[in-house]
Amino acid sequence: MRDDSCIFCKIANGDIPSKEIYEDEDFKVILDLGPATKGHALILPKNHYRSLYELPDELASKVMLLAKKMSVQMTEKLECDGFNLVQNNGEAAGQTVFHFHLHLIPRYEEDGQVLGWKALQPTSEELSEVRRLLVE
């Protein structure tokens, strides 16, 4: 299942050249053309899924196993000091290409990158209400 108008479908299936670092029957891993740090890569499924919400459970499991494998290899080979996995779903969350992808971002001391958020200060009651919504 491909979307012929999707650039990541074209890259994952070899229609557009990329700097591939891994490939199997389900995924292609490529270096990001606009990297946050040295070695920043993307895991792309070969089939089209707009976001994590559409990704089948079996592939969701496989993508995390692949992320672990690639993170270990990249940490060893690139001698990075840490690692971020980043996955955005929806425009409000920063998704710009609507084909599921997982960013593999090697981190280096003093790399100047900041991934984070401004922490909220919810009351105990607000946390209880959110918990109620999620578990009931």
Backbone bond lengths (Angstrom), bond angles and torsions (degrees), N, CA, C in turn:
res aa  C-N    CA-C-N  psi(-1)  N-CA   C-N-CA  omega(-1)  CA-C   N-CA-C  phi
1 M - - - 1.450 - - 1.529 108.24 -
2 R 1.318 115.86 107.97 1.456 122.82 179.60 1.508 109.73 -120.61
3 D 1.323 114.66 157.71 1.456 121.58 171.82 1.527 105.90 -113.40
4 D 1.322 117.18 110.14 1.462 121.31 -174.18 1.528 113.27 -64.50
5 S 1.333 117.55 -14.46 1.462 119.66 178.13 1.536 111.92 -95.87
6 C 1.327 117.67 0.32 1.468 122.47 -175.56 1.530 110.71 -93.33
7 I 1.324 116.84 121.58 1.461 121.07 -179.38 1.527 111.80 -63.70
8 F 1.341 118.32 -35.95 1.460 119.64 179.68 1.527 111.51 -71.62
9 C 1.327 118.32 -31.86 1.470 120.00 172.58 1.525 109.80 -62.12
10 K 1.329 115.99 -42.49 1.463 120.44 -179.30 1.526 110.85 -65.35
11 I 1.318 117.25 -41.33 1.469 120.82 179.05 1.526 110.19 -68.39
12 A 1.335 116.91 -47.55 1.466 121.12 -176.09 1.523 112.30 -62.94
13 N 1.312 117.03 -26.78 1.466 120.77 -177.88 1.522 113.25 -104.50
14 G 1.342 116.93 11.08 1.453 121.32 172.28 1.514 116.57 82.59
15 D 1.333 118.25 8.92 1.464 120.22 178.56 1.527 111.72 -75.67
16 I 1.323 116.04 -27.16 1.468 122.89 176.34 1.522 106.26 -120.84
17 P 1.338 117.81 130.02 1.470 119.89 -179.38 1.529 111.75 -64.36
18 S 1.329 115.15 150.17 1.461 121.18 178.50 1.518 109.02 -147.32
19 K 1.308 115.52 169.53 1.463 121.90 174.66 1.528 106.89 -92.04
20 E 1.314 115.01 78.22 1.468 123.08 -176.20 1.521 110.69 -72.76
21 I 1.343 115.90 136.49 1.464 119.73 175.39 1.529 112.38 -118.54
22 Y 1.344 116.67 -8.67 1.468 120.62 178.09 1.525 107.74 -164.63
23 E 1.340 115.06 147.97 1.465 119.81 174.13 1.515 109.12 -153.71
24 D 1.339 115.50 141.57 1.460 122.03 170.01 1.525 107.10 -140.25
25 E 1.315 117.48 -168.08 1.475 119.58 -175.10 1.525 113.30 -67.00
26 D 1.344 118.06 -24.21 1.460 121.44 -176.36 1.521 114.99 -105.01
27 F 1.337 117.31 -27.77 1.463 120.99 -170.06 1.519 112.75 -135.94
28 K 1.319 114.10 155.74 1.461 122.02 166.30 1.523 105.76 -126.59
29 V 1.332 116.16 138.37 1.466 121.51 175.98 1.519 106.30 -113.72
30 I 1.335 115.20 126.30 1.467 121.27 -176.40 1.517 110.02 -127.88
31 L 1.327 115.52 155.43 1.456 119.64 171.79 1.520 108.58 -73.43
32 D 1.327 116.23 137.45 1.465 122.61 178.52 1.526 108.87 -70.80
33 L 1.345 117.37 134.94 1.468 121.03 179.42 1.522 112.83 -74.82
34 G 1.326 117.25 -16.99 1.465 122.16 176.36 1.514 109.16 -125.26
35 P 1.337 117.41 65.69 1.466 120.55 -169.83 1.524 114.25 -68.42
36 A 1.330 114.79 146.30 1.460 121.49 172.62 1.524 109.72 -76.67
37 T 1.335 116.24 -34.51 1.464 122.79 178.93 1.523 108.73 -146.49
38 K 1.328 116.31 170.48 1.459 121.38 176.84 1.529 109.53 -60.88
39 G 1.331 116.18 124.31 1.454 121.38 177.92 1.517 115.09 95.03
40 H 1.333 118.45 -3.65 1.472 122.24 179.20 1.531 108.78 -52.44
41 A 1.328 115.26 124.41 1.461 121.23 -176.41 1.527 110.70 -131.91
42 L 1.315 115.37 167.48 1.469 122.80 178.96 1.516 109.62 -126.73
43 I 1.322 116.23 135.45 1.461 121.42 169.50 1.527 106.93 -94.67
44 L 1.327 116.07 121.63 1.467 122.18 -179.02 1.520 109.99 -118.12
45 P 1.322 118.72 124.72 1.465 118.76 170.03 1.529 109.36 -68.91
46 K 1.310 117.05 147.89 1.456 120.64 178.77 1.522 111.91 -74.41
47 N 1.336 116.74 -28.11 1.460 120.89 174.06 1.519 109.30 -90.01
48 H 1.311 116.15 157.52 1.462 121.65 -175.65 1.535 111.52 -89.33
49 Y 1.314 114.50 122.57 1.468 123.28 170.92 1.521 104.88 -135.86
50 R 1.318 117.40 125.19 1.464 120.80 -175.36 1.526 112.91 -62.09
51 S 1.327 116.65 -34.90 1.465 119.83 -175.62 1.524 109.01 -159.66
52 L 1.316 115.03 -179.41 1.465 121.48 177.10 1.527 110.76 -57.09
53 Y 1.320 116.81 -32.73 1.463 120.87 -177.83 1.528 112.55 -60.89
54 E 1.332 117.03 -30.01 1.470 121.90 -179.19 1.525 113.20 -94.61
55 L 1.328 117.56 -14.81 1.462 121.51 -175.70 1.524 110.14 -67.92
56 P 1.331 118.97 124.59 1.468 120.64 178.28 1.532 110.81 -60.50
57 D 1.325 116.39 148.44 1.469 121.75 -177.53 1.527 111.75 -54.59
58 E 1.315 117.73 -41.33 1.466 120.90 -179.10 1.531 111.16 -60.14
59 L 1.339 116.37 -42.88 1.465 119.52 179.04 1.524 111.38 -72.56
60 A 1.318 117.18 -33.42 1.470 120.10 177.05 1.528 109.71 -61.20
61 S 1.320 116.46 -41.24 1.470 120.81 176.88 1.522 110.23 -64.37
62 K 1.327 116.35 -45.48 1.461 120.64 -178.38 1.523 111.95 -63.99
63 V 1.334 116.76 -37.27 1.467 118.75 -177.79 1.523 110.92 -66.16
64 M 1.341 117.48 -35.68 1.465 119.01 178.52 1.523 111.53 -71.39
65 L 1.314 117.46 -36.69 1.466 119.93 175.68 1.535 110.44 -64.81
66 L 1.319 116.65 -40.27 1.457 120.52 177.75 1.528 110.43 -66.98
67 A 1.324 116.94 -40.10 1.472 120.45 178.20 1.522 110.41 -60.19
68 K 1.323 116.71 -41.39 1.466 120.07 178.09 1.525 109.99 -63.28
69 K 1.320 116.50 -48.42 1.469 121.01 -179.64 1.530 110.98 -57.84
70 M 1.333 116.61 -47.94 1.459 120.67 -177.88 1.527 111.21 -67.96
71 S 1.322 117.41 -38.73 1.475 120.95 179.58 1.521 111.23 -62.26
72 V 1.321 116.45 -42.99 1.464 120.67 178.69 1.531 109.61 -63.40
73 Q 1.324 116.65 -47.92 1.466 120.81 -179.43 1.524 111.19 -62.56
74 M 1.326 117.01 -45.40 1.457 120.82 -176.97 1.529 111.17 -67.74
75 T 1.336 117.35 -38.73 1.465 120.76 178.16 1.529 110.00 -61.66
76 E 1.314 116.18 -43.21 1.467 121.16 179.58 1.526 111.68 -65.79
77 K 1.323 116.90 -48.66 1.467 121.41 -173.68 1.522 112.50 -75.77
78 L 1.331 117.45 -36.49 1.460 120.97 -176.28 1.530 112.94 -94.07
79 E 1.333 115.58 -9.33 1.466 121.60 -179.34 1.527 111.95 54.33
80 C 1.337 115.38 44.45 1.461 119.42 177.95 1.527 109.59 -80.63
81 D 1.319 115.59 165.88 1.464 121.71 -175.01 1.530 113.54 -98.83
82 G 1.303 116.88 -9.52 1.459 122.16 -179.44 1.517 108.74 -170.58
83 F 1.332 116.29 -175.82 1.458 119.51 -174.74 1.520 109.99 -155.04
84 N 1.338 117.06 136.09 1.462 122.40 172.03 1.518 109.36 -114.02
85 L 1.318 115.91 139.04 1.458 123.06 166.32 1.523 105.13 -109.19
86 V 1.329 117.14 126.06 1.461 120.89 -177.40 1.517 108.34 -129.26
87 Q 1.326 115.59 130.90 1.458 120.40 -179.79 1.518 107.85 -142.41
88 N 1.322 117.99 117.33 1.462 123.78 -175.94 1.529 110.49 -105.73
89 N 1.323 116.14 140.46 1.463 121.71 178.90 1.513 109.76 -129.79
90 G 1.314 116.15 112.25 1.451 121.67 179.30 1.518 111.94 93.33
91 E 1.317 114.44 151.93 1.461 121.26 -178.31 1.525 111.89 -57.88
92 A 1.328 117.70 -40.87 1.468 121.12 -178.80 1.527 111.78 -63.11
93 A 1.334 116.83 -23.75 1.463 121.63 179.91 1.530 112.29 -95.05
94 G 1.323 117.41 2.68 1.453 120.50 177.29 1.514 115.41 98.44
95 Q 1.333 118.12 5.86 1.465 119.67 178.15 1.522 108.95 -70.91
96 T 1.341 116.77 126.87 1.462 120.96 -179.88 1.525 112.43 -114.24
97 V 1.329 117.50 -25.39 1.464 121.67 173.89 1.521 106.25 -114.47
98 F 1.323 115.96 120.30 1.461 120.35 -172.41 1.525 111.79 -90.67
99 H 1.325 113.06 62.77 1.462 126.21 172.13 1.525 102.50 -141.25
100 F 1.326 117.95 121.09 1.460 120.17 -177.94 1.532 109.70 -46.53
101 H 1.312 116.20 134.52 1.459 121.57 172.99 1.524 108.99 -154.88
102 L 1.307 115.21 149.99 1.462 122.09 179.71 1.523 107.90 -118.70
103 H 1.335 115.24 123.36 1.460 120.98 177.41 1.523 109.77 -80.92
104 L 1.327 116.00 132.30 1.460 123.49 172.49 1.527 105.41 -109.44
105 I 1.332 116.73 110.38 1.462 119.84 -173.14 1.527 110.40 -120.20
106 P 1.345 116.44 102.99 1.462 119.26 174.27 1.532 108.81 -64.39
107 R 1.315 116.03 141.04 1.465 120.55 -179.73 1.516 109.94 -117.56
108 Y 1.305 114.27 141.63 1.458 122.26 -177.89 1.519 108.57 -127.12
109 E 1.329 116.57 141.82 1.459 119.74 173.55 1.528 107.63 -51.74
110 E 1.321 116.30 134.95 1.472 121.57 177.73 1.531 113.86 64.39
111 D 1.351 118.27 27.77 1.471 118.27 178.47 1.526 112.53 -78.63
112 G 1.336 116.97 -9.49 1.460 120.50 175.67 1.513 115.32 79.76
113 Q 1.315 118.56 -2.46 1.459 121.18 -179.90 1.528 110.43 -86.02
114 V 1.313 115.19 144.93 1.454 120.67 178.22 1.527 108.04 -129.23
115 L 1.312 116.02 117.53 1.458 121.48 172.81 1.523 105.37 -116.32
116 G 1.295 117.06 120.47 1.454 117.76 -178.40 1.513 111.64 179.20
117 W 1.318 114.99 -167.33 1.447 121.65 -179.07 1.513 108.76 -153.84
118 K 1.301 114.97 163.30 1.447 121.53 175.06 1.528 106.76 -85.86
119 A 1.322 116.93 115.80 1.466 121.02 -177.00 1.532 110.63 -67.08
120 L 1.312 115.83 133.88 1.459 121.86 173.75 1.522 109.07 -79.35
121 Q 1.318 116.33 169.72 1.458 121.08 177.71 1.527 109.68 -127.95
122 P 1.332 116.56 70.50 1.465 119.74 -177.75 1.531 110.62 -69.76
123 T 1.326 114.02 150.62 1.464 119.21 174.37 1.530 108.26 -77.61
124 S 1.302 115.52 166.82 1.462 120.63 176.27 1.526 110.13 -59.90
125 E 1.315 116.96 -37.41 1.459 121.72 179.72 1.536 110.89 -65.84
126 E 1.331 116.57 -42.08 1.464 119.91 178.55 1.529 110.98 -63.81
127 L 1.318 117.20 -41.31 1.460 120.50 176.76 1.523 110.87 -64.14
128 S 1.313 116.75 -40.15 1.465 120.76 178.34 1.527 110.93 -62.48
129 E 1.320 116.94 -39.37 1.462 120.97 179.99 1.537 110.46 -67.07
130 V 1.313 117.24 -43.16 1.461 120.25 177.82 1.525 109.57 -62.86
131 R 1.301 116.88 -44.32 1.457 120.74 178.30 1.529 110.46 -59.04
132 R 1.337 116.66 -44.87 1.459 120.58 179.38 1.520 110.80 -58.07
133 L 1.352 116.73 -44.71 1.461 120.23 179.54 1.526 112.62 -61.86
134 L 1.327 116.36 -33.21 1.455 120.25 -174.89 1.526 114.35 -86.05
135 V 1.313 117.64 -25.31 1.477 118.75 -176.31 1.520 114.10 -106.35
136 E 1.294 118.07 -12.40 1.480 119.37 -179.42 1.510 111.22 -91.77
